[in-house]
Amino acid sequence: MNVRIEKLVYGGEGLGHYEGSTVFVPYVLPGEVVAVRPTERKKKFVRGKPLHIVTPAPERVSAPCPHFAACGGCHYQHIPYEAQLKYKAEILRETLSRIGHVQWDGEIRAHPSPALGYRNRAQWKVRSAGDSSTPGARSAVGYSRAGSSALLPVQECPILAPALAETLRALTSLGAAGRLPATLKEVEAFCDAGGQRLLVNASCSEFGAPPRKLAESLRAALPGVESLLLHEAQRDRFELDGPGYISYAAAGGRFRVGHLSFFQVNRFLVDELVRAVADGPSGGLALELFAGVGLFTLPLARQFGRVVAVESNEAALRDLQANLDSAGVTAEALALDVEKYLASCRESPDLVVLDPPRAGAGHAAIARLIALGPPRITYLSCDPATLARDLAALTGAPLFNTAPYAITEMRLFDIFPQTYHIESLVRLEKR
Protein backbone atom coordinates (compact mmCIF):
# COMPACT_ATOMS: atom_id res chain seq x y z
CA MET A 1 0.00 0.00 0.00
CA ASN A 2 1.18 3.54 -0.75
CA VAL A 3 0.49 5.80 2.25
CA ARG A 4 0.87 9.57 2.60
CA ILE A 5 2.28 10.41 6.05
CA GLU A 6 0.27 13.13 7.77
CA LYS A 7 2.19 13.58 11.02
CA LEU A 8 4.59 11.97 13.50
CA VAL A 9 3.21 10.46 16.70
CA TYR A 10 4.77 9.42 19.99
CA GLY A 11 6.56 6.09 19.69
CA GLY A 12 8.69 6.84 16.64
CA GLU A 13 6.07 6.28 13.96
CA GLY A 14 4.35 8.34 11.30
CA LEU A 15 0.57 8.30 10.89
CA GLY A 16 -1.37 8.08 7.65
CA HIS A 17 -4.64 6.61 6.31
CA TYR A 18 -5.40 3.97 3.70
CA GLU A 19 -8.86 2.75 2.67
CA GLY A 20 -10.45 3.75 5.98
CA SER A 21 -7.67 2.38 8.21
CA THR A 22 -5.15 4.34 10.27
CA VAL A 23 -1.64 3.29 9.30
CA PHE A 24 1.44 3.56 11.51
CA VAL A 25 4.91 3.23 9.99
CA PRO A 26 8.40 4.11 11.35
CA TYR A 27 11.35 5.99 9.82
CA VAL A 28 9.20 8.42 7.81
CA LEU A 29 8.48 12.15 7.64
CA PRO A 30 5.26 14.18 7.26
CA GLY A 31 4.34 14.72 3.64
CA GLU A 32 6.15 11.63 2.37
CA VAL A 33 4.45 8.95 0.30
CA VAL A 34 5.71 5.58 1.48
CA ALA A 35 5.31 2.06 0.12
CA VAL A 36 4.28 0.07 3.19
CA ARG A 37 4.15 -3.66 3.84
CA PRO A 38 1.57 -4.43 6.57
CA THR A 39 2.97 -6.36 9.54
CA GLU A 40 -0.07 -6.12 11.85
CA ARG A 41 -3.74 -5.66 10.97
CA LYS A 42 -6.69 -4.94 13.21
CA LYS A 43 -10.06 -3.35 12.59
CA LYS A 44 -9.38 0.20 11.35
CA PHE A 45 -5.71 -0.16 12.30
CA VAL A 46 -2.57 -1.19 10.37
CA ARG A 47 1.03 -1.21 11.49
CA GLY A 48 3.57 -1.56 8.70
CA LYS A 49 7.17 -1.58 7.58
CA PRO A 50 8.45 0.97 5.02
CA LEU A 51 9.63 -0.79 1.86
CA HIS A 52 10.80 2.38 0.12
CA ILE A 53 10.07 6.09 0.06
CA VAL A 54 8.03 6.87 -3.06
CA THR A 55 8.09 10.65 -2.51
CA PRO A 56 10.72 11.73 0.03
CA ALA A 57 10.38 14.90 2.11
CA PRO A 58 12.88 17.65 1.16
CA GLU A 59 14.28 17.65 4.69
CA ARG A 60 15.15 13.90 4.75
CA VAL A 61 18.87 13.29 5.42
CA SER A 62 21.18 10.28 5.44
CA ALA A 63 21.54 8.62 8.83
CA PRO A 64 24.98 8.96 10.46
CA CYS A 65 24.85 5.34 11.72
CA PRO A 66 25.14 2.32 9.39
CA HIS A 67 22.87 0.32 11.71
CA PHE A 68 19.97 2.80 11.65
CA ALA A 69 16.53 1.20 11.08
CA ALA A 70 17.99 -2.29 11.68
CA CYS A 71 18.84 -1.37 15.30
CA GLY A 72 15.92 -0.62 17.60
CA GLY A 73 17.67 2.14 19.53
CA CYS A 74 17.23 5.23 17.33
CA HIS A 75 14.16 6.42 15.43
CA TYR A 76 14.91 9.88 14.01
CA GLN A 77 18.35 9.76 12.38
CA HIS A 78 16.71 10.49 9.00
CA ILE A 79 15.49 13.86 10.36
CA PRO A 80 17.72 16.97 10.69
CA TYR A 81 18.30 17.73 14.35
CA GLU A 82 16.49 21.10 14.44
CA ALA A 83 13.47 19.44 12.86
CA GLN A 84 13.58 16.69 15.50
CA LEU A 85 13.09 19.35 18.18
CA LYS A 86 10.18 20.89 16.28
CA TYR A 87 8.44 17.53 15.83
CA LYS A 88 8.96 16.56 19.48
CA ALA A 89 7.34 19.81 20.66
CA GLU A 90 4.37 19.14 18.36
CA ILE A 91 4.08 15.53 19.60
CA LEU A 92 4.22 16.66 23.23
CA ARG A 93 1.48 19.24 22.70
CA GLU A 94 -0.71 16.80 20.75
CA THR A 95 -0.25 13.95 23.27
CA LEU A 96 -1.22 16.14 26.21
CA SER A 97 -4.36 17.24 24.35
CA ARG A 98 -5.37 13.81 23.00
CA ILE A 99 -4.77 11.72 26.14
CA GLY A 100 -5.31 14.21 28.97
CA HIS A 101 -7.41 16.92 27.26
CA VAL A 102 -4.73 19.29 28.55
CA GLN A 103 -4.53 22.37 26.33
CA TRP A 104 -1.25 24.29 26.38
CA ASP A 105 -1.02 27.03 23.77
CA GLY A 106 2.03 28.70 25.28
CA GLU A 107 5.66 28.32 24.26
CA ILE A 108 7.42 24.98 24.75
CA ARG A 109 10.98 26.13 25.30
CA ALA A 110 13.46 23.63 23.83
CA HIS A 111 16.83 22.80 25.37
CA PRO A 112 18.86 21.17 22.59
CA SER A 113 21.78 18.79 22.99
CA PRO A 114 24.62 17.87 20.67
CA ALA A 115 22.95 15.32 18.42
CA LEU A 116 25.69 12.66 18.72
CA GLY A 117 28.14 11.48 21.38
CA TYR A 118 25.82 12.35 24.25
CA ARG A 119 25.04 9.06 26.05
CA ASN A 120 26.97 8.38 29.25
CA ARG A 121 25.25 4.99 29.79
CA ALA A 122 24.79 2.02 27.45
CA GLN A 123 23.68 -1.60 27.68
CA TRP A 124 24.89 -4.26 25.25
CA LYS A 125 23.76 -7.82 24.67
CA VAL A 126 26.38 -10.54 24.28
CA ARG A 127 25.58 -13.76 22.42
CA SER A 128 27.81 -16.70 21.57
CA ALA A 129 28.44 -17.12 17.86
CA GLY A 130 29.19 -20.84 18.31
CA ASP A 131 29.11 -23.55 20.96
CA SER A 132 29.18 -21.63 24.25
CA SER A 133 30.53 -24.72 26.04
CA THR A 134 33.69 -24.58 23.94
CA PRO A 135 36.50 -22.45 25.39
CA GLY A 136 37.43 -19.64 23.05
CA ALA A 137 34.05 -19.57 21.25
CA ARG A 138 33.48 -16.27 19.48
CA SER A 139 30.82 -13.85 20.76
CA ALA A 140 28.83 -11.07 19.12
CA VAL A 141 28.08 -7.79 20.91
CA GLY A 142 25.28 -5.38 20.09
CA TYR A 143 21.70 -4.21 20.57
CA SER A 144 18.26 -5.69 19.91
CA ARG A 145 17.01 -5.54 16.33
CA ALA A 146 14.10 -3.18 15.70
CA GLY A 147 10.84 -4.86 16.73
CA SER A 148 12.65 -7.98 17.95
CA SER A 149 14.65 -9.41 20.83
CA ALA A 150 17.20 -10.89 18.40
CA LEU A 151 20.76 -9.56 18.56
CA LEU A 152 22.06 -7.07 16.02
CA PRO A 153 25.88 -7.09 16.22
CA VAL A 154 27.29 -3.56 16.05
CA GLN A 155 30.80 -2.18 15.78
CA GLU A 156 29.92 1.47 16.33
CA CYS A 157 27.21 3.62 17.87
CA PRO A 158 27.46 7.37 17.12
CA ILE A 159 25.29 8.50 20.05
CA LEU A 160 27.72 7.10 22.66
CA ALA A 161 30.14 9.24 24.65
CA PRO A 162 33.75 8.57 23.50
CA ALA A 163 34.56 6.45 26.57
CA LEU A 164 31.59 4.17 25.89
CA ALA A 165 32.36 4.01 22.16
CA GLU A 166 35.84 2.81 23.12
CA THR A 167 34.33 0.25 25.51
CA LEU A 168 32.06 -1.07 22.74
CA ARG A 169 35.03 -1.44 20.39
CA ALA A 170 36.97 -3.33 23.05
CA LEU A 171 34.07 -5.69 23.74
CA THR A 172 33.52 -6.30 20.01
CA SER A 173 37.21 -7.11 19.46
CA LEU A 174 37.31 -9.45 22.45
CA GLY A 175 34.16 -11.23 21.28
CA ALA A 176 35.54 -11.69 17.76
CA ALA A 177 38.73 -13.13 19.24
CA GLY A 178 36.83 -15.52 21.50
CA ARG A 179 38.18 -13.85 24.63
CA LEU A 180 34.89 -12.95 26.36
CA PRO A 181 33.57 -15.33 29.06
CA ALA A 182 31.31 -17.86 27.35
CA THR A 183 28.53 -17.29 29.89
CA LEU A 184 28.53 -13.47 29.59
CA LYS A 185 25.07 -12.27 28.45
CA GLU A 186 24.93 -8.52 29.05
CA VAL A 187 27.23 -5.60 29.83
CA GLU A 188 26.08 -2.19 31.05
CA ALA A 189 28.56 0.68 31.32
CA PHE A 190 28.22 4.17 32.78
CA CYS A 191 31.02 6.74 32.41
CA ASP A 192 31.79 9.78 34.53
CA ALA A 193 31.56 13.35 33.25
CA GLY A 194 35.22 13.38 32.17
CA GLY A 195 35.01 10.03 30.41
CA GLN A 196 37.86 8.67 32.50
CA ARG A 197 36.15 6.15 34.77
CA LEU A 198 33.59 3.42 34.14
CA LEU A 199 30.96 1.77 36.31
CA VAL A 200 30.28 -1.65 34.77
CA ASN A 201 27.52 -4.22 35.40
CA ALA A 202 28.19 -7.62 33.81
CA SER A 203 25.52 -10.32 33.81
CA CYS A 204 26.35 -14.01 33.25
CA SER A 205 24.04 -17.01 33.02
CA GLU A 206 26.47 -18.59 35.48
CA PHE A 207 29.94 -17.59 36.57
CA GLY A 208 31.65 -20.78 35.35
CA ALA A 209 34.88 -19.51 36.92
CA PRO A 210 35.79 -17.80 40.18
CA PRO A 211 34.25 -14.29 40.12
CA ARG A 212 37.63 -12.73 40.79
CA LYS A 213 39.01 -14.26 37.60
CA LEU A 214 36.05 -12.94 35.63
CA ALA A 215 36.61 -9.50 37.14
CA GLU A 216 40.31 -9.58 36.29
CA SER A 217 39.66 -10.55 32.67
CA LEU A 218 37.08 -7.78 32.19
CA ARG A 219 39.25 -5.17 33.90
CA ALA A 220 42.22 -6.11 31.71
CA ALA A 221 40.09 -5.73 28.59
CA LEU A 222 38.05 -2.61 29.36
CA PRO A 223 39.92 0.65 29.96
CA GLY A 224 39.02 2.79 32.95
CA VAL A 225 36.88 0.38 35.00
CA GLU A 226 36.50 1.92 38.45
CA SER A 227 33.95 -0.52 39.84
CA LEU A 228 32.57 -3.80 38.50
CA LEU A 229 29.43 -5.63 39.59
CA LEU A 230 29.04 -9.24 38.44
CA HIS A 231 25.60 -10.86 38.40
CA GLU A 232 24.99 -14.60 38.12
CA ALA A 233 21.45 -15.00 36.75
CA GLN A 234 21.16 -18.72 37.53
CA ARG A 235 21.47 -18.16 41.28
CA ASP A 236 20.67 -14.42 41.31
CA ARG A 237 23.81 -13.55 43.22
CA PHE A 238 26.13 -10.56 42.95
CA GLU A 239 29.87 -10.13 43.35
CA LEU A 240 31.35 -6.64 43.68
CA ASP A 241 34.88 -5.74 42.59
CA GLY A 242 35.61 -2.12 43.48
CA PRO A 243 34.07 0.62 45.61
CA GLY A 244 30.54 0.13 44.24
CA TYR A 245 30.18 3.60 42.70
CA ILE A 246 31.84 6.33 40.66
CA SER A 247 31.86 10.08 41.24
CA TYR A 248 30.08 12.24 38.66
CA ALA A 249 30.81 15.98 38.46
CA ALA A 250 27.64 17.95 37.74
CA ALA A 251 26.00 21.29 38.59
CA GLY A 252 28.99 22.51 40.57
CA GLY A 253 29.14 19.41 42.80
CA ARG A 254 30.10 15.76 42.79
CA PHE A 255 27.58 12.93 42.95
CA ARG A 256 28.22 9.38 44.02
CA VAL A 257 26.38 7.05 41.61
CA GLY A 258 26.19 3.36 42.47
CA HIS A 259 25.69 0.29 40.31
CA LEU A 260 21.94 0.11 40.97
CA SER A 261 21.18 3.83 40.92
CA PHE A 262 19.69 5.97 38.15
CA PHE A 263 21.44 9.04 36.75
CA GLN A 264 20.64 11.26 33.76
CA VAL A 265 22.08 9.73 30.56
CA ASN A 266 22.80 12.90 28.56
CA ARG A 267 26.23 14.19 29.60
CA PHE A 268 25.65 17.58 27.97
CA LEU A 269 22.33 18.58 29.59
CA VAL A 270 22.77 17.55 33.24
CA ASP A 271 23.82 20.99 34.48
CA GLU A 272 21.15 22.79 32.47
CA LEU A 273 18.46 20.43 33.76
CA VAL A 274 19.50 20.95 37.39
CA ARG A 275 19.44 24.72 37.00
CA ALA A 276 15.98 24.62 35.46
CA VAL A 277 14.48 22.37 38.14
CA ALA A 278 15.99 24.33 41.02
CA ASP A 279 15.21 27.72 39.49
CA GLY A 280 12.64 29.77 41.39
CA PRO A 281 12.00 31.42 44.75
CA SER A 282 13.18 29.82 47.97
CA GLY A 283 10.95 28.91 50.88
CA GLY A 284 10.52 26.99 54.09
CA LEU A 285 9.87 23.41 52.95
CA ALA A 286 10.54 21.64 49.63
CA LEU A 287 9.37 18.10 49.00
CA GLU A 288 11.23 16.06 46.38
CA LEU A 289 9.56 12.87 45.21
CA PHE A 290 11.49 10.13 43.36
CA ALA A 291 14.71 11.82 44.48
CA GLY A 292 17.26 9.30 43.13
CA VAL A 293 20.86 10.08 44.12
CA GLY A 294 20.00 13.70 44.97
CA LEU A 295 20.76 15.50 41.70
CA PHE A 296 18.06 18.07 42.55
CA THR A 297 18.12 17.57 46.32
CA LEU A 298 21.45 19.31 46.80
CA PRO A 299 20.55 22.64 45.11
CA LEU A 300 17.11 22.58 46.76
CA ALA A 301 18.74 22.11 50.18
CA ARG A 302 20.71 25.31 49.61
CA GLN A 303 17.56 27.28 48.79
CA PHE A 304 15.01 25.98 51.30
CA GLY A 305 14.99 25.92 55.04
CA ARG A 306 14.08 22.22 54.96
CA VAL A 307 13.98 19.53 52.25
CA VAL A 308 12.37 16.10 52.42
CA ALA A 309 13.64 13.73 49.71
CA VAL A 310 11.65 10.52 49.14
CA GLU A 311 13.14 7.55 47.25
CA SER A 312 12.08 3.88 47.41
CA ASN A 313 15.32 2.49 45.90
CA GLU A 314 17.53 1.90 48.92
CA ALA A 315 20.72 1.77 46.85
CA ALA A 316 19.96 5.20 45.40
CA LEU A 317 19.06 6.49 48.85
CA ARG A 318 22.49 5.45 50.21
CA ASP A 319 24.07 7.42 47.37
CA LEU A 320 21.79 10.38 48.13
CA GLN A 321 22.81 10.45 51.79
CA ALA A 322 26.49 10.18 50.87
CA ASN A 323 26.08 13.07 48.43
CA LEU A 324 24.40 15.23 51.08
CA ASP A 325 27.19 14.50 53.55
CA SER A 326 29.89 15.20 50.97
CA ALA A 327 28.30 18.53 49.97
CA GLY A 328 27.81 19.57 53.58
CA VAL A 329 24.07 20.19 53.19
CA THR A 330 21.13 18.75 55.09
CA ALA A 331 17.93 17.08 53.91
CA GLU A 332 15.68 14.35 55.25
CA ALA A 333 16.24 11.32 53.01
CA LEU A 334 13.40 8.81 53.38
CA ALA A 335 13.40 5.25 52.02
CA LEU A 336 9.70 5.12 51.27
CA ASP A 337 7.29 4.49 48.43
CA VAL A 338 6.06 7.90 47.25
CA GLU A 339 2.39 6.99 47.39
CA LYS A 340 2.70 5.67 50.96
CA TYR A 341 4.66 8.73 52.06
CA LEU A 342 2.05 11.11 50.65
CA ALA A 343 -0.74 9.15 52.35
CA SER A 344 0.86 9.88 55.72
CA CYS A 345 2.17 13.40 55.02
CA ARG A 346 0.50 16.15 57.06
CA GLU A 347 2.65 19.11 55.97
CA SER A 348 2.01 21.52 53.12
CA PRO A 349 5.32 22.23 51.34
CA ASP A 350 6.12 25.44 49.49
CA LEU A 351 7.37 23.46 46.49
CA VAL A 352 7.03 19.87 45.29
CA VAL A 353 9.46 18.48 42.72
CA LEU A 354 8.31 15.32 40.92
CA ASP A 355 10.66 13.20 38.78
CA PRO A 356 8.81 9.87 38.41
CA PRO A 357 9.72 6.89 36.19
CA ARG A 358 7.87 6.29 32.90
CA ALA A 359 4.78 5.07 34.74
CA GLY A 360 4.26 8.59 36.08
CA ALA A 361 3.23 9.59 39.61
CA GLY A 362 -0.12 7.75 39.47
CA HIS A 363 -3.70 8.60 40.45
CA ALA A 364 -3.37 8.04 44.21
CA ALA A 365 -0.18 10.12 44.53
CA ILE A 366 -1.59 12.98 42.45
CA ALA A 367 -4.85 12.98 44.44
CA ARG A 368 -2.91 13.21 47.69
CA LEU A 369 -0.69 15.94 46.26
CA ILE A 370 -3.76 17.99 45.37
CA ALA A 371 -5.01 17.53 48.94
CA LEU A 372 -1.69 18.80 50.33
CA GLY A 373 -2.07 21.91 48.14
CA PRO A 374 1.52 23.12 47.63
CA PRO A 375 1.55 26.54 45.93
CA ARG A 376 4.11 25.35 43.33
CA ILE A 377 4.80 22.02 41.61
CA THR A 378 7.65 21.22 39.22
CA TYR A 379 7.03 18.02 37.26
CA LEU A 380 9.87 16.43 35.26
CA SER A 381 8.55 13.71 32.96
CA CYS A 382 10.13 11.19 30.57
CA ASP A 383 6.80 10.00 29.10
CA PRO A 384 4.23 12.44 27.65
CA ALA A 385 1.39 9.88 27.89
CA THR A 386 1.64 9.44 31.66
CA LEU A 387 2.38 13.15 32.03
CA ALA A 388 -0.91 13.87 30.23
CA ARG A 389 -2.80 11.65 32.66
CA ASP A 390 -1.26 13.29 35.74
CA LEU A 391 -1.62 16.84 34.39
CA ALA A 392 -5.29 16.19 33.61
CA ALA A 393 -5.93 15.62 37.31
CA LEU A 394 -3.74 18.54 38.43
CA THR A 395 -5.16 21.09 36.02
CA GLY A 396 -8.78 19.96 36.00
CA ALA A 397 -9.12 18.83 32.40
CA PRO A 398 -12.76 18.28 31.27
CA LEU A 399 -12.95 14.85 32.93
CA PHE A 400 -12.42 16.38 36.37
CA ASN A 401 -14.68 18.58 38.47
CA THR A 402 -11.97 20.78 39.95
CA ALA A 403 -9.10 22.79 38.51
CA PRO A 404 -6.61 23.12 41.39
CA TYR A 405 -3.50 24.02 39.34
CA ALA A 406 -2.57 26.02 36.25
CA ILE A 407 0.42 25.36 34.01
CA THR A 408 2.73 28.36 33.93
CA GLU A 409 5.68 27.02 31.92
CA MET A 410 6.61 24.06 29.75
CA ARG A 411 10.06 23.06 28.52
CA LEU A 412 11.45 20.25 26.41
CA PHE A 413 14.89 18.88 27.30
CA ASP A 414 16.23 16.78 24.45
CA ILE A 415 17.89 14.19 26.66
CA PHE A 416 17.59 11.55 23.92
CA PRO A 417 18.45 13.00 20.47
CA GLN A 418 17.82 10.70 17.48
CA THR A 419 15.07 8.87 19.42
CA TYR A 420 11.36 9.49 19.95
CA HIS A 421 11.80 9.87 23.73
CA ILE A 422 10.71 13.20 25.20
CA GLU A 423 11.83 14.71 28.51
CA SER A 424 9.65 17.62 29.56
CA LEU A 425 9.56 19.99 32.51
CA VAL A 426 6.23 21.52 33.54
CA ARG A 427 5.74 24.19 36.20
CA LEU A 428 2.36 24.52 37.88
CA GLU A 429 0.96 27.04 40.34
CA LYS A 430 -2.04 26.66 42.58
CA ARG A 431 -5.04 28.61 41.36
ZAMARGU-4260 file (C-alpha; in steps of 0.2 Angstrom, whole numbers, plus 5000, padded with zeros to 4 digits):
<rodrens>
0) 5000/5000/5000 | 5006/5018/4996 | 5002/5029/5011 | 5004/5048/5013 | 5011/5052/5030
5) 5001/5066/5039 | 5011/5068/5055 | 5023/5060/5067 | 5016/5052/5083 | 5024/5047/5100
10) 5033/5030/5098 | 5043/5034/5083 | 5030/5031/5070 | 5022/5042/5057 | 5003/5041/5054
15) 4993/5040/5038 | 4977/5033/5032 | 4973/5020/5019 | 4956/5014/5013 | 4948/5019/5030
20) 4962/5012/5041 | 4974/5022/5051 | 4992/5016/5046 | 5007/5018/5058 | 5025/5016/5050
25) 5042/5021/5057 | 5057/5030/5049 | 5046/5042/5039 | 5042/5061/5038 | 5026/5071/5036
30) 5022/5074/5018 | 5031/5058/5012 | 5022/5045/5001 | 5029/5028/5007 | 5027/5010/5001
35) 5021/5000/5016 | 5021/4982/5019 | 5008/4978/5033 | 5015/4968/5048 | 5000/4969/5059
40) 4981/4972/5055 | 4967/4975/5066 | 4950/4983/5063 | 4953/5001/5057 | 4971/4999/5062
45) 4987/4994/5052 | 5005/4994/5057 | 5018/4992/5043 | 5036/4992/5038 | 5042/5005/5025
50) 5048/4996/5009 | 5054/5012/5001 | 5050/5030/5000 | 5040/5034/4985 | 5040/5053/4987
55) 5054/5059/5000 | 5052/5074/5011 | 5064/5088/5006 | 5071/5088/5023 | 5076/5069/5024
60) 5094/5066/5027 | 5106/5051/5027 | 5108/5043/5044 | 5125/5045/5052 | 5124/5027/5059
65) 5126/5012/5047 | 5114/5002/5059 | 5100/5014/5058 | 5083/5006/5055 | 5090/4989/5058
70) 5094/4993/5076 | 5080/4997/5088 | 5088/5011/5098 | 5086/5026/5087 | 5071/5032/5077
75) 5075/5049/5070 | 5092/5049/5062 | 5084/5052/5045 | 5077/5069/5052 | 5089/5085/5053
80) 5091/5089/5072 | 5082/5106/5072 | 5067/5097/5064 | 5068/5083/5078 | 5065/5097/5091
85) 5051/5104/5081 | 5042/5088/5079 | 5045/5083/5097 | 5037/5099/5103 | 5022/5096/5092
90) 5020/5078/5098 | 5021/5083/5116 | 5007/5096/5113 | 4996/5084/5104 | 4999/5070/5116
95) 4994/5081/5131 | 4978/5086/5122 | 4973/5069/5115 | 4976/5059/5131 | 4973/5071/5145
100) 4963/5085/5136 | 4976/5096/5143 | 4977/5112/5132 | 4994/5121/5132 | 4995/5135/5119
105) 5010/5143/5126 | 5028/5142/5121 | 5037/5125/5124 | 5055/5131/5126 | 5067/5118/5119
110) 5084/5114/5127 | 5094/5106/5113 | 5109/5094/5115 | 5123/5089/5103 | 5115/5077/5092
115) 5128/5063/5094 | 5141/5057/5107 | 5129/5062/5121 | 5125/5045/5130 | 5135/5042/5146
120) 5126/5025/5149 | 5124/5010/5137 | 5118/4992/5138 | 5124/4979/5126 | 5119/4961/5123
125) 5132/4947/5121 | 5128/4931/5112 | 5139/4916/5108 | 5142/4914/5089 | 5146/4896/5092
130) 5146/4882/5105 | 5146/4892/5121 | 5153/4876/5130 | 5168/4877/5120 | 5182/4888/5127
135) 5187/4902/5115 | 5170/4902/5106 | 5167/4919/5097 | 5154/4931/5104 | 5144/4945/5096
140) 5140/4961/5105 | 5126/4973/5100 | 5109/4979/5103 | 5091/4972/5100 | 5085/4972/5082
145) 5071/4984/5079 | 5054/4976/5084 | 5063/4960/5090 | 5073/4953/5104 | 5086/4946/5092
150) 5104/4952/5093 | 5110/4965/5080 | 5129/4965/5081 | 5136/4982/5080 | 5154/4989/5079
155) 5150/5007/5082 | 5136/5018/5089 | 5137/5037/5086 | 5126/5042/5100 | 5139/5035/5113
160) 5151/5046/5123 | 5169/5043/5118 | 5173/5032/5133 | 5158/5021/5129 | 5162/5020/5111
165) 5179/5014/5116 | 5172/5001/5128 | 5160/4995/5114 | 5175/4993/5102 | 5185/4983/5115
170) 5170/4972/5119 | 5168/4968/5100 | 5186/4964/5097 | 5187/4953/5112 | 5171/4944/5106
175) 5178/4942/5089 | 5194/4934/5096 | 5184/4922/5107 | 5191/4931/5123 | 5174/4935/5132
180) 5168/4923/5145 | 5157/4911/5137 | 5143/4914/5149 | 5143/4933/5148 | 5125/4939/5142
185) 5125/4957/5145 | 5136/4972/5149 | 5130/4989/5155 | 5143/5003/5157 | 5141/5021/5164
190) 5155/5034/5162 | 5159/5049/5173 | 5158/5067/5166 | 5176/5067/5161 | 5175/5050/5152
195) 5189/5043/5163 | 5181/5031/5174 | 5168/5017/5171 | 5155/5009/5182 | 5151/4992/5174
200) 5138/4979/5177 | 5141/4962/5169 | 5128/4948/5169 | 5132/4930/5166 | 5120/4915/5165
205) 5132/4907/5177 | 5150/4912/5183 | 5158/4896/5177 | 5174/4902/5185 | 5179/4911/5201
210) 5171/4929/5201 | 5188/4936/5204 | 5195/4929/5188 | 5180/4935/5178 | 5183/4952/5186
215) 5202/4952/5181 | 5198/4947/5163 | 5185/4961/5161 | 5196/4974/5170 | 5211/4969/5159
220) 5200/4971/5143 | 5190/4987/5147 | 5200/5003/5150 | 5195/5014/5165 | 5184/5002/5175
225) 5182/5010/5192 | 5170/4997/5199 | 5163/4981/5193 | 5147/4972/5198 | 5145/4954/5192
230) 5128/4946/5192 | 5125/4927/5191 | 5107/4925/5184 | 5106/4906/5188 | 5107/4909/5206
235) 5103/4928/5207 | 5119/4932/5216 | 5131/4947/5215 | 5149/4949/5217 | 5157/4967/5218
240) 5174/4971/5213 | 5178/4989/5217 | 5170/5003/5228 | 5153/5001/5221 | 5151/5018/5213
245) 5159/5032/5203 | 5159/5050/5206 | 5150/5061/5193 | 5154/5080/5192 | 5138/5090/5189
250) 5130/5106/5193 | 5145/5113/5203 | 5146/5097/5214 | 5150/5079/5214 | 5138/5065/5215
255) 5141/5047/5220 | 5132/5035/5208 | 5131/5017/5212 | 5128/5001/5202 | 5110/5001/5205
260) 5106/5019/5205 | 5098/5030/5191 | 5107/5045/5184 | 5103/5056/5169 | 5110/5049/5153
265) 5114/5065/5143 | 5131/5071/5148 | 5128/5088/5140 | 5112/5093/5148 | 5114/5088/5166
270) 5119/5105/5172 | 5106/5114/5162 | 5092/5102/5169 | 5097/5105/5187 | 5097/5124/5185
275) 5080/5123/5177 | 5072/5112/5191 | 5080/5122/5205 | 5076/5139/5197 | 5063/5149/5207
280) 5060/5157/5224 | 5066/5149/5240 | 5055/5145/5254 | 5053/5135/5270 | 5049/5117/5265
285) 5053/5108/5248 | 5047/5091/5245 | 5056/5080/5232 | 5048/5064/5226 | 5057/5051/5217
290) 5074/5059/5222 | 5086/5047/5216 | 5104/5050/5221 | 5100/5069/5225 | 5104/5078/5208
295) 5090/5090/5213 | 5091/5088/5232 | 5107/5097/5234 | 5103/5113/5226 | 5086/5113/5234
300) 5094/5111/5251 | 5104/5127/5248 | 5088/5136/5244 | 5075/5130/5257 | 5075/5130/5275
305) 5070/5111/5275 | 5070/5098/5261 | 5062/5081/5262 | 5068/5069/5249 | 5058/5053/5246
310) 5066/5038/5236 | 5060/5019/5237 | 5077/5012/5229 | 5088/5009/5245 | 5104/5009/5234
315) 5100/5026/5227 | 5095/5032/5244 | 5112/5027/5251 | 5120/5037/5237 | 5109/5052/5241
320) 5114/5052/5259 | 5132/5051/5254 | 5130/5065/5242 | 5122/5076/5255 | 5136/5072/5268
325) 5149/5076/5255 | 5142/5093/5250 | 5139/5098/5268 | 5120/5101/5266 | 5106/5094/5275
330) 5090/5085/5270 | 5078/5072/5276 | 5081/5057/5265 | 5067/5044/5267 | 5067/5026/5260
335) 5048/5026/5256 | 5036/5022/5242 | 5030/5040/5236 | 5012/5035/5237 | 5014/5028/5255
340) 5023/5044/5260 | 5010/5056/5253 | 4996/5046/5262 | 5004/5049/5279 | 5011/5067/5275
345) 5003/5081/5285 | 5013/5096/5280 | 5010/5108/5266 | 5027/5111/5257 | 5031/5127/5247
350) 5037/5117/5232 | 5035/5099/5226 | 5047/5092/5214 | 5042/5077/5205 | 5053/5066/5194
355) 5044/5049/5192 | 5049/5034/5181 | 5039/5031/5165 | 5024/5025/5174 | 5021/5043/5180
360) 5016/5048/5198 | 4999/5039/5197 | 4981/5043/5202 | 4983/5040/5221 | 4999/5051/5223
365) 4992/5065/5212 | 4976/5065/5222 | 4985/5066/5238 | 4997/5080/5231 | 4981/5090/5227
370) 4975/5088/5245 | 4992/5094/5252 | 4990/5110/5241 | 5008/5116/5238 | 5008/5133/5230
375) 5021/5127/5217 | 5024/5110/5208 | 5038/5106/5196 | 5035/5090/5186 | 5049/5082/5176
380) 5043/5069/5165 | 5051/5056/5153 | 5034/5050/5145 | 5021/5062/5138 | 5007/5049/5139
385) 5008/5047/5158 | 5012/5066/5160 | 4995/5069/5151 | 4986/5058/5163 | 4994/5066/5179
390) 4992/5084/5172 | 4974/5081/5168 | 4970/5078/5187 | 4981/5093/5192 | 4974/5105/5180
395) 4956/5100/5180 | 4954/5094/5162 | 4936/5091/5156 | 4935/5074/5165 | 4938/5082/5182
400) 4927/5093/5192 | 4940/5104/5200 | 4955/5114/5193 | 4967/5116/5207 | 4982/5120/5197
405) 4987/5130/5181 | 5002/5127/5170 | 5014/5142/5170 | 5028/5135/5160 | 5033/5120/5149
410) 5050/5115/5143 | 5057/5101/5132 | 5074/5094/5137 | 5081/5084/5122 | 5089/5071/5133
415) 5088/5058/5120 | 5092/5065/5102 | 5089/5054/5087 | 5075/5044/5097 | 5057/5047/5100
420) 5059/5049/5119 | 5054/5066/5126 | 5059/5074/5143 | 5048/5088/5148 | 5048/5100/5163
425) 5031/5108/5168 | 5029/5121/5181 | 5012/5123/5189 | 5005/5135/5202 | 4990/5133/5213
430) 4975/5143/5207
</rodrens>
